[in-house]
Amino acid sequence: MWSVIRLAVGLARGEALDEFAVSARRVLQMATIDGARALGLGAVTGSLTPGKRADLVMVRADSVHTAPLTDPASTMALAAGAEDVDTVVVDGRILKRHGRLTTLDADRIARDTSRALAALLAR
């Protein structure tokens, strides 16, 4: 998603030949509430609003490419990446905490995927 957000910023600004044609905040809005609306889920999710299902991504702002945090929207849209995601909460369930998945075994998934690919290629 981070790459898609950066691509949207770059395309809009490049097409307009104006580095201020679209703000980082606007692109984040497109990726969240506008995305939920486009899927017909605007009343259910897409923003932190009482009564909506809460999906929350907490991003570290102290990595070499996100610090110092001067403009949170720009940092999220232009500098942050998956490696900066510290915590993910989806519908009240913590799926990632302190940078580690809590409900999946990433090592096992990588191992099983490699094994499945090797078996496929051996055919």
DRENMISE-17653 format. One line per 10 residues: number of its first residue (from 1); their letters; for each residue z, y, x of N, C-alpha, C. Coordinates in steps of 0.05 Angstrom, whole numbers, plus 5000, padded with zeros to 4 digits. Example, Ala and Ser with C-alpha at 12.3 -4.5 7.8 and 13.67 -1.06 7.14 Angstrom:
BEGIN
1 = as = 5156 4886 5264 5156 4910 5246 5156 4934 5264 ~ 5142 4955 5257 5143 4979 5273 5157 5001 5258 .
END
This chain:
BEGIN
1 = mwsvirlavg = 5000 4976 5016 5000 5000 5000 5000 5025 5017 ~ 5014 5024 5040 5015 5047 5057 4987 5055 5067 ~ 4971 5035 5074 4944 5041 5083 4927 5053 5061 ~ 4931 5043 5036 4916 5054 5014 4923 5083 5008 ~ 4948 5089 5010 4958 5117 5006 4945 5135 5028 ~ 4946 5126 5053 4934 5142 5075 4904 5146 5071 ~ 4891 5124 5062 4862 5126 5057 4856 5146 5035 ~ 4872 5145 5013 4868 5164 4991 4871 5193 5001 ~ 4891 5198 5017 4895 5225 5028 4871 5233 5045 ~ 4863 5215 5063 4841 5221 5081 4814 5225 5067 .
11 = largealdef = 4809 5209 5047 4784 5211 5032 4783 5237 5016 ~ 4804 5243 5002 4804 5268 4986 4801 5293 5004 ~ 4816 5293 5026 4814 5316 5044 4788 5318 5058 ~ 4777 5295 5066 4751 5294 5079 4728 5303 5061 ~ 4728 5292 5037 4707 5299 5018 4708 5329 5011 ~ 4731 5340 5009 4734 5369 5003 4731 5387 5027 ~ 4730 5374 5051 4730 5389 5076 4753 5409 5077 ~ 4776 5400 5067 4800 5417 5065 4824 5400 5069 ~ 4839 5405 5091 4862 5388 5096 4884 5391 5076 ~ 4882 5411 5059 4902 5415 5038 4892 5408 5010 .
21 = avsarrvlqm = 4870 5395 5008 4857 5389 4982 4875 5373 4964 ~ 4891 5355 4976 4910 5339 4960 4935 5337 4976 ~ 4957 5340 4963 4983 5339 4977 4993 5310 4979 ~ 5009 5306 4998 5022 5279 5001 5038 5273 4976 ~ 5052 5292 4966 5068 5287 4941 5050 5278 4918 ~ 5026 5290 4916 5008 5283 4894 4997 5255 4897 ~ 4991 5247 4922 4982 5220 4927 5004 5199 4921 ~ 5029 5206 4928 5051 5188 4921 5054 5185 4891 ~ 5050 5207 4877 5051 5207 4848 5028 5189 4837 ~ 5005 5191 4849 4983 5173 4841 4989 5144 4845 .
31 = atidgaralg = 5003 5138 4867 5010 5110 4873 5033 5099 4857 ~ 5048 5116 4844 5072 5107 4829 5068 5111 4799 ~ 5075 5134 4789 5074 5139 4760 5045 5137 4749 ~ 5026 5148 4763 4998 5147 4753 4988 5118 4754 ~ 4996 5103 4774 4988 5075 4775 5000 5059 4752 ~ 5026 5064 4746 5038 5051 4723 5024 5059 4697 ~ 5018 5084 4694 5004 5093 4669 4977 5079 4667 ~ 4962 5077 4689 4936 5065 4689 4937 5036 4680 ~ 4959 5023 4686 4963 4995 4679 4976 4992 4651 ~ 4980 5015 4638 4993 5014 4611 5023 5009 4613 .
41 = lgavtgsltp = 5035 5015 4636 5063 5010 4640 5080 5035 4644 ~ 5068 5058 4638 5081 5083 4643 5108 5087 4628 ~ 5111 5074 4605 5136 5075 4591 5157 5056 4601 ~ 5149 5038 4619 5167 5017 4628 5175 5021 4657 ~ 5156 5031 4674 5162 5033 4703 5145 5056 4714 ~ 5147 5060 4740 5131 5081 4753 5147 5105 4762 ~ 5171 5109 4750 5188 5131 4758 5217 5123 4754 ~ 5234 5137 4768 5263 5131 4765 5273 5147 4742 ~ 5273 5134 4719 5281 5147 4694 5299 5128 4678 ~ 5321 5139 4667 5339 5121 4652 5324 5106 4630 .
51 = gkradlvmvr = 5329 5080 4629 5316 5063 4610 5292 5048 4620 ~ 5281 5057 4643 5258 5044 4655 5268 5022 4675 ~ 5250 5003 4679 5256 4983 4699 5255 4996 4727 ~ 5275 4991 4743 5277 5004 4769 5264 4988 4791 ~ 5244 4999 4803 5232 4989 4828 5237 5011 4848 ~ 5250 5004 4870 5258 5024 4890 5252 5013 4918 ~ 5239 5030 4934 5234 5023 4962 5248 5044 4979 ~ 5266 5035 4996 5280 5053 5014 5268 5050 5042 ~ 5260 5073 5053 5246 5073 5079 5263 5086 5100 ~ 5264 5074 5123 5279 5085 5145 5264 5110 5155 .
61 = adsvhtaplt = 5279 5130 5162 5267 5155 5172 5275 5160 5201 ~ 5283 5139 5215 5292 5143 5242 5276 5127 5262 ~ 5252 5117 5254 5235 5103 5274 5220 5124 5290 ~ 5206 5115 5310 5192 5133 5328 5170 5148 5314 ~ 5158 5136 5293 5137 5150 5279 5145 5163 5252 ~ 5170 5160 5244 5178 5174 5220 5199 5196 5225 ~ 5209 5197 5249 5229 5217 5256 5216 5240 5272 ~ 5225 5264 5270 5246 5273 5252 5235 5277 5223 ~ 5252 5272 5204 5243 5275 5176 5245 5304 5168 ~ 5221 5316 5165 5220 5344 5157 5209 5347 5129 .
71 = dpastmalaa = 5190 5330 5122 5178 5331 5095 5176 5302 5085 ~ 5195 5293 5068 5196 5265 5060 5169 5255 5048 ~ 5156 5271 5032 5131 5262 5019 5110 5257 5041 ~ 5107 5276 5059 5087 5272 5080 5094 5249 5098 ~ 5119 5245 5104 5127 5222 5121 5120 5196 5107 ~ 5126 5195 5081 5120 5170 5066 5090 5165 5065 ~ 5074 5186 5059 5045 5182 5055 5030 5180 5081 ~ 5039 5192 5102 5023 5194 5127 5034 5180 5151 ~ 5060 5173 5151 5071 5161 5175 5085 5134 5170 ~ 5097 5130 5148 5112 5105 5143 5094 5081 5140 .
81 = gaedvdtvvv = 5105 5059 5146 5091 5033 5143 5110 5011 5134 ~ 5099 4988 5130 5115 4966 5120 5139 4960 5138 ~ 5135 4964 5164 5157 4959 5183 5181 4978 5180 ~ 5177 5000 5165 5198 5020 5161 5213 5014 5135 ~ 5204 4995 5119 5218 4989 5094 5244 4975 5100 ~ 5266 4987 5092 5292 4976 5097 5301 4960 5073 ~ 5298 4970 5049 5309 4958 5025 5289 4960 5002 ~ 5286 4938 4987 5269 4938 4963 5285 4926 4940 ~ 5285 4941 4918 5299 4932 4894 5278 4932 4872 ~ 5275 4909 4859 5255 4907 4837 5270 4897 4812 .
91 = dgrilkrhgr = 5269 4914 4792 5282 4907 4766 5311 4899 4770 ~ 5325 4913 4789 5353 4908 4794 5359 4886 4814 ~ 5339 4872 4823 5343 4851 4843 5336 4861 4871 ~ 5354 4856 4890 5349 4864 4917 5331 4843 4931 ~ 5307 4850 4938 5288 4831 4949 5286 4834 4980 ~ 5295 4857 4990 5295 4861 5019 5319 4879 5025 ~ 5334 4872 5046 5357 4888 5054 5358 4888 5084 ~ 5363 4912 5095 5364 4915 5124 5339 4904 5138 ~ 5316 4907 5125 5290 4898 5136 5285 4869 5134 ~ 5302 4853 5121 5299 4824 5119 5295 4816 5089 .
101 = lttldadria = 5276 4798 5085 5272 4788 5058 5297 4773 5049 ~ 5305 4776 5024 5329 4762 5014 5322 4738 4996 ~ 5298 4736 4986 5292 4715 4967 5270 4696 4977 ~ 5258 4702 5000 5237 4686 5012 5244 4679 5041 ~ 5235 4656 5050 5238 4648 5078 5211 4654 5092 ~ 5209 4677 5104 5184 4686 5116 5175 4667 5138 ~ 5193 4656 5154 5186 4637 5175 5173 4612 5163 ~ 5186 4602 5141 5175 4577 5128 5148 4583 5116 ~ 5144 4606 5104 5119 4613 5092 5097 4615 5113 ~ 5103 4627 5136 5083 4629 5158 5077 4601 5168 .
111 = rdtsralaal = 5097 4585 5172 5093 4557 5182 5075 4541 5162 ~ 5082 4542 5136 5067 4527 5116 5039 4537 5114 ~ 5035 4563 5116 5008 4575 5115 4991 4566 5139 ~ 5003 4566 5162 4989 4557 5186 4981 4527 5184 ~ 5000 4512 5174 4995 4483 5170 4973 4478 5150 ~ 4973 4493 5128 4952 4490 5107 4925 4498 5118 ~ 4924 4520 5133 4899 4529 5144 4888 4509 5165 ~ 4905 4498 5182 4897 4478 5201 4886 4453 5187 ~ 4899 4445 5165 4889 4422 5150 4862 4428 5138 ~ 4858 4452 5128 4833 4460 5116 4810 4460 5136 .
121 = lar = 4816 4471 5160 4796 4472 5181 4790 4445 5193 ~ 4808 4427 5191 4804 4400 5202 4785 4383 5185 ~ 4780 4391 5161 4762 4376 5143 4734 4375 5152 .
END
